[in-house]
Amino acid sequence: MGNYHLERWIYKTVIGFLLVAGGIFFMYYSLSHFMRDDWILYGSICTAAVAIGVYLLSSAAINKVKADIIKKQKLKQQSG
C-alpha cells in the first residue's frame, strides 16, 4: 500500500510552484503589455494564482510531515 500523503505532497508541490511562478509571470507580463483601465482584473488573477499556490505549498508541507511520521511509525513497528 502506497503512502497517500507522499503522493499528495508531490502533486501539491508541483502545482503550487507552477501557480506561484505563473502568477508572478502573468503579473510582469500584464504590467508590460496591458496598460489599460482594467488592471484590477489582472491584479485579481495574479493575486489569486499566487495565493492558491502558496496555500498548496503549505498544504504540501503538512502532507510531507505526515508522510515522514507514518514512515517513522512503520520503521518503529518493524523493529520493535
Secondary structure, DSSP 8 states (H G I E B T S, - for coil): ---HHHHHHHHHHHHHHHHHHHHHHHHHHHHHH--SS-HHHHHHHHHHHHHHHHHHHHHHHHHHHHHHHHHHHHHHHHH-
